[in-house]
Amino acid sequence: MTGSHHTQEFAPDDPRVAFVALCFQVMEADGNISDQEQQKFRDLLRERYDLSEDRLKTLIEVGHQAGSEAVDYYRFTSDLRKHLVNEEDRVELLGILWDIVYADGQRSEIEDHVIWRIADLLGVSARDRVLERQQAAARATLGDQGED
């Protein structure tokens, strides 16, 4: 498949592309995408979007490409704000980003900063951002305890 076929499958302003691009921005923030982050990312995409494996792979490729061409987060957050008109949905999206951060059991200062910027652009309050971070940390800890 060619790149142009991929972009025809997912429009540039598709909120799924924006979401994937932001996920990559968060995962790449600390300079290392761990296997755990990649797996959590794929699992969350499967859960959130009902796509075949081929379409999921295409979405990931298109989103990654869009993210690597971006100079800032504004394009993606503005696309998402158009589609996530209710604040609860934007807060939930932030929780997903935190789940990806905690997938490898660590949170870096740069990941924190990236999510802070995204939250700000999405219009999510500092209080909700911190609550989502704490809940994601708790989910990650509970997940670790269940893997004996």
C-alpha positions as CSV (number, residue, x, y, z in Angstrom):
1,M,0.0,0.0,0.0
2,T,1.1,3.5,-0.7
3,G,1.1,6.4,1.8
4,S,-1.6,8.1,-0.3
5,H,-3.9,5.1,0.1
6,H,-3.4,5.3,3.8
7,T,-4.3,9.0,4.0
8,Q,-7.4,8.3,1.9
9,E,-8.5,5.7,4.4
10,F,-8.2,8.2,7.3
11,A,-8.8,11.9,6.7
12,P,-6.1,14.3,8.1
13,D,-8.7,15.8,10.5
14,D,-10.0,12.4,11.6
15,P,-10.0,12.5,15.4
16,R,-8.6,9.0,15.5
17,V,-5.5,10.2,13.6
18,A,-5.1,13.1,16.1
19,F,-5.5,10.8,19.0
20,V,-2.8,8.4,17.7
21,A,-0.5,11.3,16.9
22,L,-0.8,12.6,20.5
23,C,-0.2,9.1,21.8
24,F,3.1,9.0,19.9
25,Q,4.0,12.4,21.1
26,V,3.6,11.1,24.7
27,M,5.3,7.8,24.1
28,E,8.3,9.4,22.3
29,A,8.7,12.2,24.8
30,D,11.3,10.4,27.0
31,G,13.2,9.2,23.9
32,N,12.3,5.6,24.4
33,I,9.1,3.7,23.5
34,S,9.1,0.6,25.6
35,D,7.5,-2.7,24.6
36,Q,5.0,-2.2,27.4
37,E,4.0,1.2,26.1
38,Q,3.5,-0.1,22.6
39,Q,1.4,-3.0,23.8
40,K,-0.7,-0.8,26.1
41,F,-1.2,1.6,23.2
42,R,-2.3,-1.1,20.8
43,D,-4.6,-2.6,23.4
44,L,-6.2,0.8,24.1
45,L,-6.7,1.5,20.4
46,R,-8.3,-1.9,19.9
47,E,-10.6,-1.2,22.9
48,R,-11.5,2.3,21.8
49,Y,-11.9,1.7,18.1
50,D,-13.5,-1.3,16.5
51,L,-11.1,-1.8,13.6
52,S,-9.7,-4.8,11.8
53,E,-6.0,-5.5,12.4
54,D,-5.1,-4.1,9.0
55,R,-7.1,-0.9,9.6
56,L,-5.6,-0.6,13.1
57,K,-2.1,-0.9,11.6
58,T,-2.9,1.7,9.0
59,L,-4.3,4.1,11.6
60,I,-1.1,3.7,13.6
61,E,1.0,4.4,10.6
62,V,-1.0,7.5,9.5
63,G,-1.1,8.8,13.1
64,H,2.6,8.3,13.6
65,Q,3.4,10.0,10.3
66,A,1.1,13.0,11.2
67,G,2.8,13.2,14.6
68,S,6.3,13.2,13.2
69,E,5.4,16.0,10.8
70,A,3.8,18.2,13.5
71,V,5.5,21.2,14.9
72,D,3.2,21.4,17.9
73,Y,0.1,19.7,19.5
74,Y,-2.4,22.4,18.5
75,R,-3.5,20.8,15.3
76,F,-4.4,17.5,17.0
77,T,-6.0,19.0,20.1
78,S,-8.1,21.3,18.0
79,D,-9.3,18.4,15.8
80,L,-10.1,16.5,19.0
81,R,-11.9,19.4,20.6
82,K,-14.2,19.6,17.6
83,H,-15.2,16.0,18.2
84,L,-15.0,15.7,21.9
85,V,-17.3,18.5,22.8
86,N,-18.0,17.2,26.3
87,E,-15.4,17.7,28.9
88,E,-15.7,14.2,30.3
89,D,-14.6,12.7,27.0
90,R,-11.5,15.0,26.9
91,V,-10.7,14.0,30.5
92,E,-11.1,10.3,29.6
93,L,-8.7,10.8,26.7
94,L,-6.1,12.3,29.1
95,G,-6.6,9.2,31.3
96,I,-5.7,7.0,28.3
97,L,-2.5,9.0,27.7
98,W,-1.6,8.5,31.4
99,D,-2.2,4.8,31.1
100,I,0.3,4.7,28.2
101,V,2.8,6.6,30.3
102,Y,2.5,4.2,33.2
103,A,2.6,1.1,31.0
104,D,6.3,0.8,31.6
105,G,6.1,1.5,35.3
106,Q,7.8,4.9,35.0
107,R,6.8,8.5,34.5
108,S,9.4,11.0,33.3
109,E,9.3,14.7,33.8
110,I,9.1,15.3,30.0
111,E,6.1,12.9,29.7
112,D,4.5,14.9,32.5
113,H,5.2,18.2,30.6
114,V,3.8,16.8,27.3
115,I,0.6,15.7,28.9
116,W,0.3,19.0,30.8
117,R,0.5,20.9,27.4
118,I,-2.0,18.5,25.8
119,A,-4.4,18.9,28.8
120,D,-4.1,22.7,28.6
121,L,-4.9,22.7,24.9
122,L,-7.8,20.4,25.4
123,G,-9.2,22.6,28.1
124,V,-8.8,20.0,30.8
125,S,-8.3,21.5,34.3
126,A,-5.1,21.0,36.3
127,R,-7.2,19.2,38.9
128,D,-8.6,16.7,36.4
129,R,-5.2,16.2,34.9
130,V,-3.7,15.3,38.3
131,L,-6.7,13.1,39.2
132,E,-6.3,11.2,35.9
133,R,-2.6,10.8,36.5
134,Q,-3.2,9.4,40.0
135,Q,-5.9,7.0,38.8
136,A,-3.6,5.8,36.0
137,A,-0.8,5.2,38.5
138,A,-3.1,3.3,40.7
139,R,-4.4,1.2,37.8
140,A,-0.8,0.4,36.7
141,T,0.1,-0.6,40.3
142,L,-2.9,-2.9,40.5
143,G,-2.1,-4.4,37.2
144,D,1.4,-5.2,38.3
145,Q,0.1,-6.9,41.5
146,G,-2.1,-9.1,39.4
147,E,0.7,-10.6,37.3
148,D,2.2,-13.1,39.7
